[in-house]
C-alpha cells in the first residue's frame, strides 16, 4: 500500500470529512476520494461508507487508519535516527502557543533555537476553548495547551502530552482593595466580589465554578476576556478581580497585587501536545527539550523571588 494514501486515511479518521482532508493537504475533494478508492482496492475491502452527505470509516477503515499511524511513527523514527547519526536536527517545526506562555517563555525558546543552523520554527498564537487544543495538532507540529490538573480533554486521542509547568493561579486585586493586605484568600472572602471572567469553556472557568459550589453563591461576572492584558487593565481600573497566572502573566503592575487562593484547587497544567509520529522527529524533540528547560527556568526565577 502507498504510504501517502495511508496518510490520507489517517487524516480522514482525524478530521472527519473528505473536504477537511482536501483543505489540509492541498488537494481537491475528488482527488482525495479517488486516492481513497485506490486504497480500498489495494486493501480488498470497503474502508469508507456513506453517511448523510459525507463518508465515515468502516471498522476496517478505522483499523487501517490506526496502522497508518504506526507506519507514520516508524517512518519518522527512521528519519530521526538518520538525523541523530548526522547530529543535526534540521527542518521546519510549526508551533501553536496561547498568549501568556507565548509572551513569557517563547522568546527565550526561540532565541536558544536560533543558534541551531537549519532548524526553523514557525510560531503563531491562539487561545481556544479547552477541548479544541487537540484539534490543532492536525495542523501544527507542537501545540501548547493549558488545562486544570486532572482534566484531560485530549485523552483517548493518542497524543503525547509533554508537561511544561504546573502554574498557580492567584487572585488579582487592585492594590487599594479591601483584601489587598491579606496573606491569602479563601472562597468565602470572595463571595460579594465582581469578577472579570474568561469566555465559557476556558480552563479558568472551572475554578470559579468550584468557588460557587463551595460558597453556595453565584459569582457575579461583569465582563469576560481571553486576553490577560485587558483583564489586568480592568483590575487596575477597579472594575473587578480575576485569576492571574503566577508565572506567565509577565510583569504585573504595582497597582495590582496577587494573592494565593486556598480552599479550592487553583492551578493550571501547561503541556505541549504532539502527534506520536511527529514526536519522533529530532527537530521536534529538540524544540520540546528547549520548551521544557525554559519553562523550568521561568519557574525557578519566580520561586526565587
C-alpha positions as CSV (number, residue, x, y, z in Angstrom):
1,X,0.0,0.0,0.0
2,X,1.1,3.5,-0.8
3,X,2.2,5.4,2.4
4,X,0.7,8.6,1.1
5,X,-2.7,7.0,0.7
6,X,-2.5,5.5,4.1
7,X,-1.8,9.0,5.4
8,X,-4.9,10.3,3.7
9,X,-7.0,7.7,5.5
10,X,-5.5,8.7,8.8
11,X,-6.3,12.3,8.1
12,X,-9.9,11.3,7.3
13,X,-10.1,9.5,10.7
14,X,-8.8,12.6,12.5
15,X,-10.6,15.4,10.5
16,X,-13.9,13.7,9.9
17,X,-14.6,14.7,6.3
18,X,-13.1,14.4,2.8
19,X,-13.5,18.2,2.4
20,X,-11.4,18.9,5.6
21,X,-8.7,16.4,4.4
22,X,-8.6,18.1,1.0
23,X,-8.2,21.6,2.6
24,X,-5.4,20.4,4.9
25,X,-3.5,18.5,2.2
26,X,-3.9,21.0,-0.7
27,X,-6.0,18.6,-2.8
28,X,-9.5,18.7,-4.3
29,X,-12.1,16.6,-2.6
30,X,-12.5,14.5,-5.7
31,X,-8.7,13.8,-5.7
32,X,-8.9,12.7,-2.1
33,X,-11.9,10.4,-2.8
34,X,-10.0,8.9,-5.8
35,X,-7.0,8.1,-3.7
36,X,-9.1,6.5,-1.0
37,X,-10.8,4.4,-3.6
38,X,-7.4,3.2,-4.9
39,X,-6.5,2.3,-1.3
40,X,-9.7,0.4,-0.9
41,X,-8.9,-1.7,-4.0
42,X,-5.4,-2.3,-2.5
43,X,-6.9,-3.4,0.8
44,X,-9.5,-5.6,-0.8
45,X,-12.4,-4.4,1.3
46,X,-14.5,-1.2,2.0
47,X,-12.8,1.4,4.1
48,X,-15.5,4.0,4.0
49,X,-19.2,4.1,3.7
50,X,-21.8,6.8,3.0
51,X,-23.3,8.8,6.0
52,X,-25.6,11.5,5.0
53,X,-23.8,13.7,2.5
54,X,-20.4,12.6,3.6
55,X,-18.5,9.4,4.4
56,X,-17.3,7.7,7.6
57,X,-14.8,5.0,8.1
58,X,-15.8,1.4,8.4
59,X,-14.4,-0.9,11.1
60,X,-11.8,-2.0,8.6
61,X,-11.1,1.7,7.8
62,X,-10.5,2.5,11.4
63,X,-8.2,-0.4,11.9
64,X,-6.1,0.5,8.8
65,X,-6.1,4.2,10.0
66,X,-4.5,3.1,13.3
67,X,-2.0,1.1,11.3
68,X,-1.3,4.2,9.2
69,X,-0.3,6.0,12.4
70,X,2.1,3.1,13.3
71,X,3.6,3.4,9.8
72,X,4.0,7.2,10.2
73,X,5.7,6.7,13.5
74,X,8.1,4.2,12.1
75,X,9.0,6.5,9.2
76,X,9.6,9.5,11.4
77,X,11.7,7.3,13.7
78,X,13.8,6.2,10.8
79,X,14.3,9.8,9.7
80,X,15.1,10.8,13.3
81,X,17.7,8.1,13.6
82,X,19.4,9.4,10.5
83,X,19.3,13.0,11.8
84,X,20.9,11.8,15.0
85,X,23.5,10.0,13.1
86,X,24.3,13.3,11.3
87,X,23.9,15.0,14.7
88,X,21.8,17.7,13.1
89,X,18.1,18.5,14.0
90,X,17.3,20.3,10.7
91,X,13.9,21.1,9.2
92,X,10.9,23.2,9.9
93,X,8.7,22.9,13.0
94,X,5.3,24.6,13.4
95,X,4.2,25.6,16.9
96,X,0.9,27.0,18.2
97,X,1.0,28.8,21.5
98,X,-1.5,30.6,23.7
99,X,-0.7,34.2,24.6
100,X,0.6,34.1,28.2
101,X,3.2,31.4,27.8
102,X,3.9,32.8,24.3
103,X,4.9,36.1,25.8
104,X,7.0,34.8,28.7
105,X,8.6,31.6,27.6
106,X,8.6,31.5,23.9
107,X,11.0,34.5,23.3
108,X,13.8,32.7,25.2
109,X,12.9,29.4,23.5
110,X,13.2,31.0,20.0
111,X,16.4,32.8,21.0
112,X,18.0,29.5,22.0
113,X,16.8,27.6,19.0
114,X,18.0,30.3,16.6
115,X,21.6,29.1,17.4
116,X,20.9,25.8,15.6
117,X,21.6,26.2,11.9
118,X,19.0,24.6,9.7
119,X,16.2,24.4,12.3
120,X,13.4,26.8,11.6
121,X,10.4,27.3,14.0
122,X,7.2,28.9,12.7
123,X,5.1,30.0,15.7
124,X,1.7,31.6,16.0
125,X,-0.8,32.1,18.7
126,X,-4.4,31.2,19.6
127,X,-6.3,30.7,22.9
128,X,-9.1,28.3,22.0
129,X,-11.6,26.5,24.3
130,X,-10.3,23.7,26.3
131,X,-11.5,20.8,24.0
132,X,-10.1,22.5,20.9
133,X,-6.4,22.3,21.6
134,X,-6.1,18.7,20.5
135,X,-7.7,19.5,17.1
136,X,-4.9,22.0,16.4
137,X,-2.3,19.2,16.3
138,X,-3.6,18.2,12.9
139,X,-2.1,21.4,11.5
140,X,0.8,22.2,13.9
141,X,3.7,20.0,15.0
142,X,3.5,21.3,18.6
143,X,0.5,22.8,20.3
144,X,1.0,24.5,23.7
145,X,-2.1,23.9,25.8
146,X,-3.4,24.5,29.3
147,X,-5.9,22.7,31.4
148,X,-6.9,22.2,35.0
149,X,-4.8,19.4,36.8
150,X,-6.6,16.1,36.3
151,X,-8.7,17.3,33.4
152,X,-7.5,15.8,30.1
153,X,-9.9,16.7,27.3
154,X,-7.4,15.3,24.8
155,X,-7.4,11.8,26.4
156,X,-8.0,9.0,24.0
157,X,-6.7,11.0,21.1
158,X,-3.4,9.2,21.0
159,X,-1.5,12.4,21.5
160,X,1.7,12.8,23.6
161,X,1.4,15.5,26.3
162,X,4.8,16.8,27.4
163,X,4.5,18.5,30.9
164,X,5.9,22.1,30.9
165,X,4.5,23.8,34.0
166,X,2.1,23.4,36.9
167,X,1.2,27.1,37.4
168,X,-0.6,28.5,40.4
169,X,-3.5,30.9,39.6
170,X,-3.6,33.8,42.1
171,X,-6.4,36.3,42.7
172,X,-5.5,39.7,41.1
173,X,-6.8,42.7,43.1
174,X,-6.3,46.5,42.9
175,X,-3.6,47.5,45.3
176,X,-6.1,49.5,47.3
177,X,-8.7,46.7,47.6
178,X,-10.1,45.9,51.0
179,X,-8.5,42.4,50.7
180,X,-5.1,43.5,49.5
181,X,-3.5,43.2,52.9
182,X,-4.4,39.5,53.4
183,X,-1.6,36.9,53.1
184,X,-4.0,34.6,51.2
185,X,-7.7,34.4,50.3
186,X,-10.5,31.8,50.6
187,X,-13.7,31.4,48.6
188,X,-15.7,32.9,51.5
189,X,-13.6,36.1,51.1
190,X,-14.7,36.5,47.5
191,X,-18.5,36.0,47.8
192,X,-19.5,39.6,47.1
193,X,-16.8,40.4,44.6
194,X,-17.3,41.4,41.0
195,X,-15.3,39.1,38.7
196,X,-13.6,39.6,35.4
197,X,-14.0,36.1,33.8
198,X,-12.9,34.2,30.8
199,X,-15.0,33.0,27.8
200,X,-17.2,30.0,28.7
201,X,-15.3,26.7,28.2
202,X,-11.9,28.2,29.0
203,X,-10.0,26.4,31.8
204,X,-10.1,29.2,34.5
205,X,-13.9,29.0,34.4
206,X,-13.8,25.7,36.3
207,X,-12.1,27.3,39.4
208,X,-14.9,29.9,39.5
209,X,-17.5,27.1,39.4
210,X,-15.6,25.4,42.3
211,X,-15.8,28.6,44.3
212,X,-19.5,28.8,43.6
213,X,-20.1,25.3,44.8
214,X,-18.2,25.8,48.0
215,X,-19.9,29.1,48.9
216,X,-23.3,28.2,47.5
217,X,-23.4,31.6,45.8
218,X,-23.4,32.5,42.1
219,X,-20.3,34.6,41.2
220,X,-21.0,37.9,39.6
221,X,-19.0,38.1,36.3
222,X,-19.2,41.6,34.8
223,X,-17.0,41.1,31.8
224,X,-15.3,38.2,30.0
225,X,-11.9,38.4,28.2
226,X,-9.4,35.9,26.9
227,X,-6.5,38.5,26.8
228,X,-4.7,38.9,30.2
229,X,-3.6,42.4,29.2
230,X,-7.3,43.5,29.1
231,X,-8.1,41.7,32.3
232,X,-5.1,43.4,34.1
233,X,-6.2,46.8,32.8
234,X,-9.7,46.3,34.2
235,X,-8.3,45.2,37.6
236,X,-6.1,48.4,37.7
237,X,-9.2,50.4,37.0
238,X,-11.0,48.8,39.9
239,X,-13.6,47.1,37.8
240,X,-13.2,43.7,39.2
241,X,-11.0,40.9,40.4
242,X,-9.7,37.9,38.3
243,X,-7.5,34.9,38.2
244,X,-3.9,35.8,37.2
245,X,-1.3,33.2,36.3
246,X,1.6,33.5,38.7
247,X,4.5,32.6,36.3
248,X,3.3,33.6,32.8
249,X,1.5,36.8,33.3
250,X,4.7,38.8,33.0
251,X,5.5,41.9,35.0
252,X,2.3,42.7,36.9
253,X,1.9,46.5,37.5
254,X,2.4,47.8,41.1
255,X,-1.2,48.8,41.1
256,X,-2.2,45.1,41.1
257,X,-1.5,42.7,43.9
258,X,-1.6,38.9,43.6
259,X,-2.9,36.7,46.5
260,X,-2.8,32.9,46.7
261,X,-6.2,31.2,46.8
262,X,-6.7,28.5,49.4
263,X,-9.7,26.2,49.9
264,X,-10.1,25.2,46.2
265,X,-7.5,23.9,43.7
266,X,-6.3,27.0,41.8
267,X,-3.7,26.0,39.3
268,X,-3.3,25.0,35.7
269,X,-1.2,22.4,33.9
270,X,0.7,23.6,30.8
271,X,1.7,21.0,28.3
272,X,3.0,20.6,24.8
273,X,0.7,18.4,22.7
274,X,2.3,16.4,19.8
275,X,1.1,13.7,17.5
276,X,3.0,10.4,18.1
277,X,4.6,10.3,14.7
278,X,5.6,14.0,14.8
279,X,7.1,13.4,18.2
280,X,9.7,11.1,16.7
281,X,11.3,13.9,14.6
282,X,14.6,15.1,16.0
283,X,13.8,18.7,15.2
284,X,10.5,18.5,17.1
285,X,12.2,16.7,20.1
286,X,14.8,19.5,20.1
287,X,12.2,22.2,20.3
288,X,10.4,20.2,23.1
289,X,13.6,19.9,25.1
290,X,14.1,23.6,24.9
291,X,10.5,24.3,25.9
292,X,10.9,22.1,29.0
293,X,14.2,23.7,30.0
294,X,13.0,27.3,29.5
295,X,9.7,26.6,31.4
296,X,11.7,25.2,34.3
297,X,13.9,28.3,34.2
298,X,10.8,30.5,34.5
299,X,9.5,28.6,37.4
300,X,12.9,28.7,39.2
301,X,13.1,32.5,38.7
302,X,9.6,33.0,40.3
303,X,10.3,30.6,43.2
304,X,13.5,32.6,44.0
305,X,11.6,35.9,44.1
